[in-house]
Amino acid sequence: MTDLAWARVARDGVDRGGGVLLAPRLLLTALHCVAGVEIGDSESRLQVSVADRVPVQAVLEARAETADLALLKLSHSLGSAVQLPVASRCRRGDKWFAPSRPSPTDPELAGDVVGPVVYDCQAGGRIDAVQLTSQAVLGNYQGYSGGPVFTAPEDQHNVIGVLIEQYPDRVDHARATNTLFAAAIEGAMDQFASLQTAYLLRRLYDYEDARNEAAAKGDEKHRVTLDRVNAAEDVDDVDQKHIATVLGWLGTAGAIDPEVRGLHQALVNKWVLEHGEGYDREEHAK
């Protein structure tokens, strides 16, 4: 049995919020959940836990300050026991739920999707977001930030966004209404250059070109070295594995950055097809 890949993020041993795994070692969360941590800080400052698994140390990989989003890199992969979610979009009236909660005594959030919106974040950025209405009226949703928002049915693992903000009560600003905003998955991915489709494809095909060139020259030693690097499990190789996972994740959902959608959608679809289960390379080469 696999665990759905939502997580809790702790800073200096204190629970700070939720997060969602994009790849076995890459987690997306709200930046304010890791406030006070700098890129490259010691791994011991951040810990990520999924379900009842032992917490994993992590580092801050990248930040998108105006969108209140952050990428964390885990110290090691959580492996096949974790079910990665499926990037998706939503429509007005969809049912949503957010399983990541501050503690077992807090309720799981759920409600209705008001609709996709362009949203001006408190941090100053303008992003693609999802406006949500929560059935639970808590007055304060602290501790839920960074958690993923899924749509029903639950067994499809469709994630549409990451919670970032609660809308304040206009009479009593010390309280929040039950209107919440989540950074839409497509908008969130676009905040990080390393997750944009053009960058991912460039990195992926640079490797393929190098390998093909080595093979064409008959440089077997170089080709074998490239294959060994590509298959390695150490930290230095994690980017290649993230590229493969994230491309497949984006490709199956059609969540491709608009500037390159025409060309790169076709390339991603081709890549997903060729690397998917049941694909027979020899048969397609005939």
N, C-alpha and C positions, 0 to 999 in steps of 0.2 A: 504493500500500500504506500502511495506517495503522499507527501505533504504539499498542499498548495503553497506556492512560493511567495507568501507575504511574510514579513519579518518585523521584529521589534528592534529598535536601535537604542543602545545605551551609550551615554558619554560619561566617562569617569565613574562607571558603575551605576549610574542613575538612568532609569528609563526616560527617554526623551521623545519617542514617537515611533511611527511605523515606517515601512519601506516595502518596495516590491523588487524582486529579482528579475533583471533583464536577461541575465546569463548566469551560469553557475557561480561566478565570482564577481558579478557586477550588480550593484543595488542602487535604485533611485529612491530618494527621500526628499523631504523639505529641508532647505538649507538651515532654517532656524532650529531644526532638531539637533544640528551639530554645531551650533554657535560656539565660538571660542576655540574651535579646532582649525588649524591651518593645513593647507596642502603639504603633505610630506611629514606631518607630525607622527610621533611614535604610534605604532599599532595599538599599544596598550590603552590609548584614550578612547577608542571606539570598539564596541562589541555588537555583533549582530546575531540574533537568535531566531530560528525558524521553528515554530511549533514547540515541541519538547526537546529539541536537539540541543546539544552542548553549544553555548555561545562561541562564535568565531570572531577573532580579532579582525579589524578592518582599518583602512586608511582613507582619508578624504582624497579622492582622485581628481575631481573637478567641481567647480561651482558656477552657478548662473545666478548672480546676486540679485538682479532686478526681477527675476522670476521666482525667487525663493526656492531654488531647486539645487540638489547636490547629488553627485555620483560617488559612491563608496566602492572600493575594491577590497574584497575579502581576502584574508591571508591564505585560504585554500578553498577549493571547490567543495560545494555541498553534495555534489554527486547526483547519481540517477534517482536517489530516494526523494528528490524534490521535484515537484511538478511545476515547470515554468508556465506562466500564464500566457494567454493569447492576446496580442494587441488588437484592440477593436475600437469601433466608433459607436456612438449612441444616438438615439432619437428622442424627441420630446415624448414624455409619457412612459419611457422605459422604467422598469423597476431596478433599483440598485441596492447594493449592500457593501459594507466596509467591515471585514472581519477583524482587522487589527484594532485592538482596544488597549487602553492603558493598563488595565489589570483585570483579573477574572471577575471582580466585583462590578466592573463597568459594563454597560450594555453595548451590544453590537449595533452599529448604526445601519439604518436602512431607510428607504423612502422612494421618491419619484424623481426622475430627471426632468427638470424644467426645460433644459435645452442646451445645445452647444452655443457658446457666446464668445465674443472677443472681450477680454477682461483686462482692466488696468489694475495691476497688482499694487499693493501697498508699498512694495519695494521700488516701484517706478516703471516696471516693464509692462508691455502689452503683449498678452499671449492668448493662444487658443485655449479656452477653458470650458468647463462644464458646470452649469449652475444646478444645484441639487436642493431638494427639500427633504429634511430629515423628519422622520416620524417621532424620534425622541427629541423632546424639547428640554435641553440640559442647561441652557443659560451660559454655558462655557464648555467648549469642546477641546480644551487643552489636553494634549496627550494623544489625540487622534491624528494630528498632522503627519504628513508623510505616508500615511497608509494608503494602500491601493483601493480603488473603487471598482467593483465588479458589477456586471449586469446578470440578471437571471436568464436562463437557469444556471444554477451554481456549478453543475458538473461540466459546463463548457469553458469555465475558467477565463471568460472574456473580461479583460481589464480595460477600462476606459479612461482612467486618470489617477492622479495622486492628490490627496487632500492637501491644500495649502492655506486656506483662509476661511474664517467664519465672519458672517456679516453682522455688524453691531446693531443692537437695539437703538433706534433713533431717539428714544426718550431717555433710556438709561444705558449709557455707553459702557458701563461696567459689565453689562450682560450682552450675550449674543442671541440673535434670532436663530431660527432653525433653518436659515438659508446658508448653505455652504458652497464653497467654490473649490473645484479640483482642476489642476493643470491637465488638459487633455493629453493623452499619450503622444499623439503626433506633435503637438506643440511642445511638450516636454523634451522629446528626443531632439527636436530642432534647436534647442537651447545649447546643445553641446556639439562642437565641431566633430569630435571623435565618434559621434553616433549618427551623423548625417550620412545619407546614402552615398553621396559622391565620395566622401572620405573613405567610407568602408569599402566601396568597390575599388577605389584606387589602391588601397592597401592590399586587398585580396588579389587583384589581378597583377600587381607588381610582383607578388610572390610567384604566381603562376607563370608569368613571362620569364622570370629568372630561371625557374625550373625547366621550362620548355627550351630556353636558350642553351642551358647546360646539356640537355638531352640531345639537341641538334648538333652540338659540337662533339658529342661523344664523351663528354667530361663526366664519366660515371661517378667519380669521387665527389665532385661538386653536387651532382644531383642527389646522391645518397645523403650528403651533409644537409642539403635543403630539406629533404624528407624527414631526416632525424629532428631537425629544428621544428618542423611543422607538427611533428607527433610528440614533441617533448611535453612533460607534465610540469616543468618548473615555472617559476614566476615570470621569467623573461618571455615565455611563449604565450602568456595569457591573452594578449591582444588578438592573436590569430584566431584563437578559439572564440573570443567575444565577437569578432567580426563575423564568423560563420554563424553563430547563434543569433546575433541581432539581425543580420541580413535575412535569415529565414523567418524570424519573428515579424519583421517589418513587411517582408514580401508577402507572406500569407494573409496579412491584414490589409495590404494595399496602403499602408501608412508611410508613404514616401514623400520626402520634402518636395514642395511644389516646383522649385526651380529646375529640378532634374527629373520630374515625374515621367515625362514621355519616354526618354531614352533609358533611364535607369530602372523604371518599372519593368520594362522588357528584360533587361539584364538580370534583375533580381528574380523575376519569375523563372527565367532560364536557370539561374543558379540554384534556386529552391528545387526545381524539378530534377536537376542533375545530381543533387546531393540528398534527395529524399529517399526514403525506404522504397524498395521495389524497383528502383531505376536500374536498368541493364545497360551499362555503357557500351558493351560490345555490340548489343543489338541495335542501339541508336547510331552507332558508328557505321553501320552497313549502308 
